[in-house]
């Protein structure tokens, strides 16, 4: 038997009461430390007198998901991750199965919801929704309200498959034309921004967050270690630092830009970070001026990868430059762009002197 008070996440300022009684353990979020201590003393007294009923009431799934989002994701993950998870929860889970009491939730409920999300949106959205469901369910397991996870094995059982993404990169000539137009109609800094995008394949937020201290002109590389979205600076999408090589053309342009710059932020706008929506609007205008059909800004990243592949650059190098977790992602995304130069090789089987 025992009652204790502590923070689940040290330094969060959110205090919990932890109870061990008759071989069972459970915890309850309270908030301020004085209130948690007061409640723990009350529980301790009731345990001693044998008056405490530790049978916990099962709450709806929504209760546990909201607890998980606010106590873990909001504190431990990026703000953008919290916003994304919370948005998916509100859109797909809350009204569908969120009102179900956690003890009544079944694998069939989860499968039905994931299939609905998959048909409406995509496999990735279904997988992210499952992550959110599992987070809430784990909260209930930790609180010993339920013993088993009804989401176990559901994704494998559903075997969700979807066609490969339709990647539509720019050709080498289109790339040269876009950069030529950018150089003509925009100030040098904006031209350098688009040149850097095409020559590094960096994500939009990573480009915006670049500072001069991230560049090594001696080593001729860029240290990609943060991203910028809305009003927040965060680590990269993968959470890892990577080093991207500078081409001769990019090296020369950035060297010149540095001599003209007075800001720490390389592609600053009025000494602040360039807003993503503003960049997208400029990008749309640039394609219109170049008389090229609109494609999302992310198509520049695809262009970077496919042009390197067509130049017979190794997939391992491309994987490292893009910052993919594994080469499997690179192959799955861009494998069909690998030039097929091996057709004539089949004739070696006809030779008799092997």
C-alpha positions as CSV (number, residue, x, y, z in Angstrom):
1,X,0.0,0.0,0.0
2,X,1.3,3.4,-0.9
3,X,0.5,6.9,-2.2
4,X,3.0,9.2,-3.8
5,X,3.0,12.5,-5.6
6,X,5.3,13.4,-8.5
7,X,5.5,14.9,-12.0
8,X,5.2,12.3,-14.8
9,X,7.3,14.7,-16.9
10,X,9.9,16.4,-14.8
11,X,9.7,20.2,-14.9
12,X,6.2,20.2,-16.5
13,X,4.5,21.7,-13.4
14,X,1.8,19.0,-13.7
15,X,1.6,16.8,-10.6
16,X,0.1,13.3,-10.4
17,X,-1.0,11.1,-7.6
18,X,0.2,7.5,-7.8
19,X,-1.5,4.8,-5.8
20,X,-0.4,1.2,-5.1
21,X,-3.1,-0.9,-3.3
22,X,-3.8,-4.6,-3.2
23,X,-1.5,-5.4,-6.0
24,X,-2.9,-2.7,-8.3
25,X,-1.4,0.5,-9.5
26,X,-3.0,3.6,-10.9
27,X,-2.4,7.3,-11.3
28,X,-4.4,10.4,-11.6
29,X,-3.5,13.8,-13.0
30,X,-4.2,16.6,-10.6
31,X,-2.3,19.7,-11.6
32,X,-0.8,22.0,-8.9
33,X,1.5,20.3,-6.4
34,X,-0.4,21.5,-3.2
35,X,-3.7,20.1,-4.6
36,X,-2.0,16.8,-5.5
37,X,-0.5,16.5,-2.0
38,X,-3.8,17.2,-0.3
39,X,-5.6,14.6,-2.4
40,X,-2.8,12.0,-1.7
41,X,-3.2,12.6,2.1
42,X,-7.0,12.0,1.8
43,X,-6.5,8.8,-0.2
44,X,-3.8,7.6,2.3
45,X,-6.2,8.1,5.2
46,X,-9.0,6.2,3.5
47,X,-6.7,3.4,2.6
48,X,-5.6,3.0,6.2
49,X,-9.2,3.0,7.4
50,X,-10.3,0.6,4.6
51,X,-12.8,3.1,3.2
52,X,-11.2,3.7,-0.2
53,X,-12.8,2.2,-3.3
54,X,-10.1,1.9,-6.0
55,X,-12.5,0.7,-8.7
56,X,-12.0,3.2,-11.6
57,X,-14.7,4.2,-13.9
58,X,-14.1,3.7,-17.6
59,X,-14.3,6.9,-19.6
60,X,-15.0,7.4,-23.3
61,X,-12.2,7.0,-25.8
62,X,-12.2,10.8,-26.3
63,X,-11.1,11.3,-22.7
64,X,-8.0,9.2,-23.0
65,X,-7.0,10.6,-26.4
66,X,-7.3,14.2,-25.2
67,X,-5.3,13.3,-22.1
68,X,-2.5,11.8,-24.3
69,X,-2.5,14.8,-26.6
70,X,-2.3,17.4,-23.9
71,X,0.1,15.6,-21.5
72,X,2.5,14.0,-23.9
73,X,2.3,15.2,-27.4
74,X,1.9,18.9,-26.6
75,X,4.8,18.8,-24.1
76,X,7.2,16.3,-25.7
77,X,6.7,16.8,-29.5
78,X,6.8,19.8,-31.9
79,X,3.8,22.2,-31.8
80,X,3.2,21.3,-35.5
81,X,3.0,17.6,-34.6
82,X,0.4,18.4,-31.9
83,X,-1.6,20.5,-34.3
84,X,-1.6,17.7,-36.9
85,X,-2.6,15.0,-34.5
86,X,-5.2,17.1,-32.8
87,X,-6.6,18.0,-36.2
88,X,-6.9,14.4,-37.3
89,X,-8.5,13.5,-34.0
90,X,-11.1,16.2,-34.3
91,X,-11.8,15.4,-37.9
92,X,-11.9,11.6,-38.0
93,X,-12.0,10.1,-34.5
94,X,-13.9,12.3,-32.1
95,X,-17.4,12.1,-33.7
96,X,-17.0,8.6,-35.0
97,X,-15.9,6.3,-32.2
98,X,-14.7,8.8,-29.6
99,X,-17.9,8.6,-27.5
100,X,-17.5,4.9,-27.1
101,X,-16.6,3.8,-23.5
102,X,-13.1,2.6,-23.7
103,X,-14.0,-0.9,-22.3
104,X,-16.6,-1.3,-25.2
105,X,-14.1,-0.4,-28.0
106,X,-13.4,-3.4,-30.3
107,X,-11.0,-4.2,-33.1
108,X,-14.0,-4.2,-35.4
109,X,-14.7,-0.5,-34.5
110,X,-11.1,0.4,-35.2
111,X,-11.0,-1.5,-38.5
112,X,-14.2,0.2,-39.7
113,X,-12.8,3.6,-38.9
114,X,-9.4,3.1,-40.5
115,X,-11.1,1.8,-43.7
116,X,-13.3,4.8,-43.8
117,X,-10.3,7.1,-43.4
118,X,-8.3,5.2,-46.0
119,X,-11.1,5.5,-48.6
120,X,-11.7,9.2,-47.8
121,X,-8.0,10.3,-47.6
122,X,-5.0,8.0,-47.8
123,X,-3.1,5.1,-46.2
124,X,-0.8,7.6,-44.4
125,X,-3.7,9.4,-42.8
126,X,-5.1,6.1,-41.7
127,X,-1.8,5.1,-40.1
128,X,-1.5,8.5,-38.3
129,X,-5.0,8.1,-37.0
130,X,-4.1,4.7,-35.7
131,X,-1.1,6.2,-33.9
132,X,-3.5,8.6,-32.1
133,X,-5.9,5.8,-31.2
134,X,-3.0,3.8,-29.7
135,X,-1.9,6.8,-27.7
136,X,-5.3,7.2,-26.1
137,X,-5.6,3.4,-25.5
138,X,-2.2,3.3,-23.9
139,X,-3.4,5.9,-21.4
140,X,-6.3,3.7,-20.5
141,X,-3.9,0.7,-20.1
142,X,-1.6,2.7,-17.9
143,X,-4.5,3.6,-15.7
144,X,-5.5,-0.1,-15.6
145,X,-8.9,0.6,-16.9
146,X,-8.4,-1.9,-19.7
147,X,-5.8,-4.7,-20.1
148,X,-5.6,-5.3,-23.9
149,X,-5.1,-3.0,-26.9
150,X,-7.9,-3.5,-29.4
151,X,-5.8,-2.0,-32.2
152,X,-3.2,-4.8,-32.1
153,X,-2.7,-6.3,-35.5
154,X,-5.6,-4.3,-37.2
155,X,-3.4,-2.6,-39.8
156,X,-1.8,-5.8,-40.8
157,X,-5.2,-7.5,-41.1
158,X,-6.6,-4.7,-43.3
159,X,-3.6,-4.8,-45.8
160,X,-4.2,-1.3,-46.9
161,X,-2.6,-0.6,-50.3
162,X,-2.7,2.3,-52.6
163,X,-1.0,3.2,-55.9
164,X,2.4,4.7,-55.9
165,X,2.5,8.5,-55.7
166,X,2.4,10.3,-58.9
167,X,5.6,12.3,-58.8
168,X,5.7,15.0,-61.4
169,X,9.2,16.6,-61.3
170,X,10.5,19.4,-63.6
171,X,12.8,18.4,-66.4
172,X,16.4,19.8,-66.6
173,X,15.4,22.3,-69.2
174,X,12.3,23.4,-67.2
175,X,14.5,23.8,-64.1
176,X,17.0,26.0,-66.0
177,X,14.1,28.1,-67.4
178,X,12.5,28.6,-64.0
179,X,15.8,29.8,-62.5
180,X,16.5,32.1,-65.5
181,X,13.1,33.8,-65.0
182,X,13.7,34.1,-61.2
183,X,17.0,35.8,-61.9
184,X,15.3,38.3,-64.2
185,X,12.3,39.3,-62.2
186,X,13.3,38.9,-58.5
187,X,15.9,40.5,-56.3
188,X,19.1,38.5,-56.0
189,X,18.2,37.1,-52.6
190,X,14.9,35.5,-53.9
191,X,16.8,34.1,-56.9
192,X,19.3,32.5,-54.5
193,X,16.4,31.0,-52.5
194,X,15.0,29.2,-55.5
195,X,18.5,28.2,-56.7
196,X,19.2,26.8,-53.2
197,X,15.9,24.8,-53.4
198,X,16.7,23.3,-56.8
199,X,20.4,22.6,-55.9
200,X,19.9,21.0,-52.5
201,X,16.4,19.4,-52.4
202,X,15.8,20.9,-49.0
203,X,12.3,21.1,-47.6
204,X,10.6,24.5,-47.6
205,X,10.7,25.0,-43.8
206,X,14.4,24.0,-43.8
207,X,15.2,26.6,-46.5
208,X,13.4,29.4,-44.6
209,X,15.2,28.5,-41.3
210,X,18.7,28.7,-42.8
211,X,21.2,31.0,-41.1
212,X,24.7,31.9,-42.2
213,X,26.2,29.9,-39.4
214,X,24.8,26.8,-41.0
215,X,27.0,27.2,-44.0
216,X,30.6,26.0,-44.4
217,X,32.2,27.7,-47.4
218,X,35.4,25.8,-46.7
219,X,33.7,22.5,-46.7
220,X,31.2,23.5,-49.3
221,X,28.2,22.1,-47.4
222,X,25.1,23.2,-45.6
223,X,24.2,22.0,-42.1
224,X,20.5,21.3,-42.1
225,X,19.5,21.3,-38.5
226,X,16.2,23.2,-38.1
227,X,12.9,24.0,-39.8
228,X,10.6,27.0,-39.7
229,X,6.8,26.8,-39.8
230,X,4.3,29.5,-39.0
231,X,6.0,31.2,-36.0
232,X,8.0,28.3,-34.7
233,X,11.6,27.1,-35.2
234,X,11.8,23.4,-34.8
235,X,14.2,20.6,-35.6
236,X,14.0,19.0,-39.0
237,X,11.2,16.6,-40.0
238,X,13.2,13.6,-39.0
239,X,14.7,15.2,-36.0
240,X,18.2,14.6,-37.3
241,X,20.9,16.9,-38.6
242,X,22.2,16.3,-42.1
243,X,24.9,17.8,-44.3
244,X,24.0,18.8,-47.9
245,X,26.7,19.6,-50.5
246,X,26.8,22.9,-52.4
247,X,27.2,22.8,-56.1
248,X,29.7,25.3,-57.6
249,X,26.9,27.5,-58.9
250,X,25.2,27.6,-55.5
251,X,28.5,28.2,-53.7
252,X,29.2,31.2,-55.8
253,X,25.7,32.7,-55.5
254,X,25.6,32.2,-51.7
255,X,29.1,33.7,-51.3
256,X,28.0,36.8,-53.1
257,X,24.8,37.0,-51.1
258,X,26.7,36.8,-47.9
259,X,28.7,39.8,-48.8
260,X,25.5,41.8,-49.3
261,X,23.7,40.5,-46.3
262,X,23.3,42.1,-42.9
263,X,21.0,39.5,-41.3
264,X,21.7,36.2,-39.5
265,X,18.9,34.6,-41.5
266,X,20.0,33.9,-45.0
267,X,16.7,34.4,-46.8
268,X,15.2,36.9,-44.4
269,X,12.2,39.1,-45.3
270,X,12.4,42.5,-43.5
271,X,14.9,40.8,-41.0
272,X,12.4,38.1,-40.1
273,X,11.7,34.6,-41.4
274,X,9.9,34.5,-44.8
275,X,6.4,33.1,-44.2
276,X,5.7,29.8,-45.9
277,X,2.5,31.0,-47.5
278,X,4.3,34.0,-48.9
279,X,6.9,31.7,-50.4
280,X,4.2,29.6,-52.0
281,X,2.5,32.7,-53.5
282,X,5.9,33.8,-54.9
283,X,6.4,30.3,-56.3
284,X,3.0,30.3,-58.0
285,X,3.8,33.7,-59.6
286,X,7.2,32.4,-60.8
287,X,5.7,29.4,-62.6
288,X,3.1,31.6,-64.2
289,X,5.8,34.0,-65.4
290,X,7.7,31.0,-66.7
291,X,4.6,29.7,-68.4
292,X,4.9,26.3,-66.8
293,X,2.0,24.4,-65.3
294,X,1.7,24.8,-61.5
295,X,3.2,22.1,-59.3
296,X,3.6,22.3,-55.5
297,X,6.9,23.7,-54.1
298,X,7.7,20.2,-52.9
299,X,8.1,19.2,-56.6
300,X,11.5,21.0,-56.4
301,X,12.6,18.3,-54.0
302,X,11.4,15.6,-56.3
303,X,13.2,17.3,-59.2
304,X,16.5,17.4,-57.3
305,X,16.3,13.6,-56.6
306,X,15.2,12.5,-60.1
307,X,17.8,14.6,-61.9
308,X,20.5,13.1,-59.7
309,X,19.1,9.6,-60.4
310,X,19.1,10.2,-64.1
311,X,22.7,11.3,-63.9
312,X,23.5,7.9,-62.4
313,X,24.3,9.3,-58.9
314,X,24.1,6.5,-56.3
315,X,20.9,6.1,-54.3
316,X,22.9,6.0,-51.1
317,X,24.2,9.5,-51.7
318,X,20.8,10.8,-52.7
319,X,19.3,9.2,-49.5
320,X,21.8,11.1,-47.3
321,X,21.3,14.4,-49.1
322,X,17.5,14.2,-48.8
323,X,17.7,13.0,-45.1
324,X,15.6,9.9,-45.6
325,X,15.5,7.5,-42.6
326,X,16.4,4.6,-44.9
327,X,17.3,3.9,-48.5
328,X,14.0,2.0,-48.7
329,X,12.2,5.3,-48.6
330,X,14.4,6.6,-51.4
331,X,13.9,3.5,-53.5
332,X,10.1,3.3,-52.9
333,X,9.7,7.0,-53.8
334,X,12.1,7.3,-56.8
335,X,12.9,3.7,-57.9
336,X,11.0,3.9,-61.1
337,X,13.1,6.9,-62.2
338,X,16.3,4.8,-62.2
339,X,17.5,4.5,-65.9
340,X,17.2,1.0,-67.2
341,X,20.5,0.5,-69.0
342,X,20.6,-3.2,-68.4
343,X,18.4,-4.6,-71.2
344,X,21.4,-5.6,-73.3
345,X,23.0,-7.4,-70.4
346,X,20.6,-10.3,-70.8
347,X,22.6,-11.3,-73.9
348,X,25.5,-12.4,-71.7
349,X,23.4,-15.6,-71.1
350,X,23.8,-16.5,-74.8
351,X,27.6,-16.6,-74.5
352,X,29.2,-20.0,-74.3
353,X,32.5,-18.9,-72.8
354,X,31.2,-17.7,-69.4
